[in-house]
Amino acid sequence: MYNFRDPLIQKGPLVKLAVNYSEPMATLLRNGEAELDLFKCPAWPETLAQAQTLRPSYAHLPLTIQGDGKVTNSEAKAEVDWEALDRTLAGTQTRHINLHPDMNAPALQHIPANGLEPEHVEQVTDLMIECVMVAVERYGAEKVTVENIYDLNGTGRCALMLPETYHRILDATGAGFLLDISHARLAASQLGRDPKAYINELPVERLQEVHVTGIRLFDAAFCAHLAGLGVPDNFIDRFRGQPLDHMAFTDADWEFLEWAFQRLHNNDWQQPWIVSMEYGGVGPVWEDLAEIDLLRVQIPRLYSLVHGLPIEA
């Protein structure tokens, strides 16, 4: 079993900055134009090995919980092979087994998509608790995190966006919380709530990891920009007219991040071990989105926010 020993935990700044591994980000590091503490990578051995030639790296795992009493590898589309996963993580800085609730899972289809009645929330929560316990029983509660989600396709079980659902899951399992700020902003919009109030209602007292990205509306101008980057038409068409995360930061995103980091630095939330920027990456689409000129400007600014440093003008 993967032992989670992490020599970085006791060294350097309390909260660390990670960025999705991409060739543009690697180039900036080689040239001394940006800095980060770790790379965040998919659970792909070749990518992890490549990233670790430049910086320590950890894996964000493609694990979903679907209310069927299992943990599923969404890439393999099968129940996770724990021993194979442990081999992949060996030698990395991976600190948690992260789990993503699946709002569209077949096991949840008997629950109304907009079902926010207490009995619907209870059913969804109980099914998710059972899945989380699979990972907890193998690794221990302190090594498992659950990430908040939003309704990407507009057809999922809305009960999985409620803050009380996450509190109940974590209270029952002892697992930690992975706060994706962009997911929370989008979920709040879908629920008709104020995003800052919504985030403060999430289990931030159990925070272990934070994900940050920009959010962009796929309007005509942005779609044309993405087409110029070589992003496939089918990806652009899928989100045309909709907001999507995993983008570079806009002015509105920076304003929201400054509020979030004020909460972190004031200890209003539990201190996470890492803040990860999920922009760019490897594989189809994501590597096309990693614009080096944006990374060159945004990563130093984010590094300063994470570490509480003055931001250069």
N, C-alpha and C positions, 0 to 999 in steps of 0.2 A: 504493500500500500504506500502511496506517495506520502512522504513524511513532513512536507511543508516547512522544513527548516529554511529560514530566510536570514542570512547574515546581514542583509541590508537594514533590517528592522531597527537595529540599535545604532545605526550610523546616519549622520547627516540630518537634514531637516525632518521634522516630525511628519509632515505631509509631503509626499513626493509627487512629481509630475511625470506622467507617462503620455505618450502620443502614439497613435497607430503607426506601426512600421510601414514605411513606404520608401521607395527609392529617392523621391525628392527630399524627404526628411533625412534620410541617410546622407545625402549629398550636403545638406546644410550642416550637419554635424561634422562631417569630414572637413568642411571648409571653415569651421569655427564660427558660423553665422547664427547659430541657435544652440540652445542647451536644453537638456531634459535629464531626468533621473533614470527612467526606464523606458523601454519600448513595450507597447501593448501589441500582442500578436494574436492571430487566430491559432488554434491548437494544431498547427501544421509543423511537424518536426523540421522541415527544411527552412521555413521562414523563421522559426525560433532560433535555429542555429545561425542563420545569416544575421539576424538582428543582434545576437549576442556577441558578434565580433566587434560591435560598436558600443553597445551599452547592455547592462543586465536587462532581461526581458521576462515578461510574464504572459501567460495565455488567458485570454477571455474565451470561455468554453461555450460551444453551441448546444447547450443542454436546456431542454424545455420540460415543463411539467404540465401534463395534459388532463389531469384528473382521472387517470386510469391506473393509479397505483404504481407507476413506473417513472423512471427518468429517461427521456428520449434524446438521442443525438440527432439534432435536426439536420445535420449535413448527411449523415448516414441513413437517416429516416428509419432508425431502428433503436431498440433499447440499448442504452449505453453499455459498451464493453469496458468495465471499470479497470480491469488489469491493463488493457491497451492504453487507456487514458493515463494511468499512472506512469506507464513507460514514456509517454509523450511529455509528461510534466517533469520527469526526472531531470535535474540539472537546471531548471528554470526557477524564477523567483515567484512563481504562482502561489498565492497565499490563500485563495478561497476557491471552492467549487461553487460557481455561480449558476443560478437557475432562473429561467425565464418562464413565467406563466404564459400559457397559450390560450388566448381568448377564443379561438375558433376550433378548439379540439373537438373531435367527435363525441367524447365522453361528456361534453357540456351542452350538447345540442338540445337536450330536454329542458334546458333552462332558457326562458325568454331572453333574447339579446338585450332588451332594455329592462330586464328584470332586476329591480332594485328593492323589491320587497324583502323584509327580513328573512323570510324562508329561502328566497333565492340566494341572498348573500350567504346564508348559513350553508346551503348546499355547495356552492362554489368553494367556500372557504374550507369545508371539511374535505372535499376532494383534493384540494391543493395541499393541505396539511399532510395527507397520506403520502403524496409524492415527495414532498420535502423530506419527510422522515426516512425515505430510502437513502438519501445522501447523508443525512445526519447519523443514521445508524452505522454507516460505513466509516465516516471521517470525523464525526463529532460535531456538535452544533456550532462550535466556535470557528469551524473551517467551512461553513456553508453560508452563502448569501442568496437572497432573493431580490431580483431587480423589478422595479416598478415599470409598468408598460402603459401604452395607450392603444386606442382602437384604430390601427393603421387602415383597415379595410372598411370600417364602419359597420361591421356585421358581428362583432364579438360580444362577449358577455360583459356588460358594463360594470357588473359587481367587482370585476378584477381591476377597476380603476379607483375604487373607493379606498380612502386612507384606512378606514376601520378594517377592511379586509386584510391589509398588510399587517396591521397591528395584531389581529387575531392569529394569522399564520405564524408570525414570529414569536408571539407569546406562547403558542402551543408547541413550537418546535425548538425554540432557543436559538434559531438561526439569526444571522445579521442581515443588515439592509444595504442594498446597492442602490443609491439614488442616481437615476438618470434625470438630470435637470430638464433637458429638452422633452423627454417623455412626459415629465410631470406638467410642463407648460402646456403641451398639447392635450393631455388628459383633462386638465383643468378647463381648457377651452371647450372640450367636448361635453363636459359636465356642467358648463355654465358657471364655473367658479373662478374666483380671483386666484391667479397662479401662485402668488406669494403666500396667501393664506392656505392654499391647498398643500403646498410643500411643507409648511410648518405643521400641518396636521398629519403628515406622513411620519413613520417611525424614525425620525432623525436622531433620536436618542440611542439608536442601535446602528448608527452609520458605520460602515466599514470601507466603502469605496464610492466615489462620485464620478459620473460620466458627464462631460460637457461637449456640446456641439452648437453650431449655428442652426437656425431654422430659416428656410427660404420658401417662399411661395413660388410654385412653378408657373409663373406668369409668362407671357409671350417673350419678354426680354430675357428672362433667366433661361427659358427653354432654348432660345437661340444661342445663348452663351454656352450652355452645356453641349449643344450640338457642335459648336466650334471646338470644344475640347475632345471631341470624338466619343462622347457618351452615346451609347446605342439608342436608336429611336424608340425601341420598345420600352426602355426604362423611362425615357422622358414622357412618352405617351401615358404610361401607367400613372404618373403623378401630376400630369398637366392640370393646372387649376387648383392644386392642393398644396398644403404646407408639408414639408418633410425635414426631418432632422439629418444629422451626419453631414451638414454643410459647414463651410467656413463661417466665421462670426460676422454679423452685421453690427451696426451701432446699437440697435435694440438688444442684441444678444449681449454685448459688452455691458450695457446698463444693467441687465438682469444679473449677469455674472458678478458685477461689483457688489450688488446687494447680497448675493449668495455667499461670497467670500467674506463679506463683513460679518455675516452670521457665523461662518466657520471660525474666523479669527477672534471673534468675541466669545467663542465657546458656547454659543447658543445651541449648536448642534454637536453631537459627539464627533471627535476628530477622526476622520478616515485615515487609512494608511496611504491612500493614493487618490489623486485626481487624474482622470484620463481624458484626453481629447480624442474623440472618435471621428476624426476627419482624415480622409484619404485611406490608404491601405494597400492591400495586394489583392490580386484577382480581378475578374471582370468588373467594370464600372468604377470601383473604388479607386483603383490606381489612376484612372482617367481624371478623377475628381481632385486629386492631390496637386493643387497648383503651387509650385515652389515659391512664387512671388508672394502669395498669401501666407504661406507657412513662414517665410522669412520675416514677415512683419508681425504675425500674430503669435507665434510661439514665444518670443522674448517677452511680449506683453503678458501672456498667460503665465509664464514662468514667474514673473514678478508678482502677479496676483496670488498664485499658489503659495509662494514663499513669503508673502507679506513685504515685498521689497518696493522701494519707490519706483514708479513707472517713468521711464525716460520720455521726454517730450519728442 
